[in-house]
Amino acid sequence: NGGDALGGLKAALQNPPLGTKNQEIKIGSARLVAKCLVMVKEKDIDGVVEGMSNDDLDLLMKYIYRALEIAENSKELLKWHESVTKKAGLGCIVRALAHKYTV
């Protein structure tokens, strides 16, 4: 349900695999985040995003891009992308793409 999805999302954002070179761990983490994101109802996305810090939004944007590479649910992920960009601005996209560590 939505509560489990938000809990999973918060846990993933607290301990991202930024320093690891193990791609299986990174892909597993991105799949978990993508699964959490698509479980949140569309009407609740903006509220979830509003409650997040700018650092969390930057990290979430990294996960969104990674999930778009591996997931089949791009429609839902693009709704999250729109909401994060609306709150955090275009700088969030630049930081997510330019930072040397990936998720």
C-alpha positions in Angstrom: 0.0 0.0 0.0 1.0 3.7 -0.1 2.5 3.7 3.4 4.8 0.8 2.6 5.8 2.5 -0.6 6.7 5.7 1.2 8.6 3.8 3.9 10.6 1.9 1.3 11.3 5.1 -0.6 12.5 6.9 2.6 14.8 3.9 3.5 16.3 3.8 0.0 17.0 7.5 0.1 18.7 7.2 3.5 21.2 4.6 2.3 21.8 4.9 -1.5 24.6 2.8 -3.1 26.5 5.8 -4.3 30.0 4.5 -3.5 29.7 1.0 -4.7 30.9 -0.3 -8.1 28.6 -3.3 -7.8 26.1 -2.8 -10.6 23.8 -5.5 -9.2 23.4 -3.6 -6.0 22.7 -0.4 -7.9 20.2 -2.0 -10.2 18.4 -3.7 -7.3 18.2 -0.4 -5.4 16.9 1.4 -8.5 14.2 -1.3 -9.0 13.2 -1.0 -5.4 12.8 2.8 -5.7 10.9 2.4 -9.0 8.6 -0.1 -7.4 7.9 2.3 -4.5 7.3 5.2 -6.8 4.8 3.5 -9.0 2.9 2.3 -5.9 2.1 5.9 -4.9 -1.2 7.1 -6.2 -0.8 9.9 -8.8 -2.8 12.3 -6.7 -0.4 11.9 -3.8 2.9 12.5 -5.7 3.0 16.2 -5.3 2.4 15.9 -1.6 5.2 13.4 -1.2 7.6 15.6 -3.1 6.6 18.7 -1.1 7.7 16.9 2.1 11.2 16.1 0.8 14.4 18.0 1.3 16.4 19.4 -1.7 19.1 16.8 -1.1 16.5 14.0 -1.2 15.0 15.4 -4.4 18.4 15.4 -6.0 18.9 11.8 -5.1 15.4 10.9 -6.1 16.0 12.5 -9.5 19.1 10.2 -9.9 16.9 7.2 -9.1 14.3 8.3 -11.6 16.8 8.5 -14.4 18.3 5.2 -13.4 14.8 3.6 -13.2 13.9 5.0 -16.6 16.9 3.0 -18.0 15.7 -0.3 -16.5 12.0 -0.1 -15.9 8.9 -0.5 -18.1 6.7 1.9 -16.2 8.1 5.1 -17.6 4.7 6.9 -17.6 4.6 6.8 -13.8 8.2 7.7 -13.5 7.8 10.7 -15.7 5.0 12.0 -13.4 7.5 11.9 -10.6 10.1 13.6 -12.8 7.7 16.4 -13.5 6.8 16.9 -9.8 10.4 16.9 -8.6 11.4 19.3 -11.3 8.5 21.6 -10.4 9.6 21.8 -6.8 13.4 21.6 -7.1 13.9 23.3 -10.5 16.1 22.5 -13.4 19.2 22.5 -11.2 18.0 19.2 -9.8 18.3 17.6 -13.2 21.7 19.1 -13.8 23.0 17.9 -10.3 21.5 14.4 -10.9 23.2 14.0 -14.2 26.5 15.8 -13.4 27.3 14.2 -10.0 30.1 11.7 -10.4 28.4 9.0 -8.2 25.5 7.1 -9.7 22.8 5.0 -8.1 
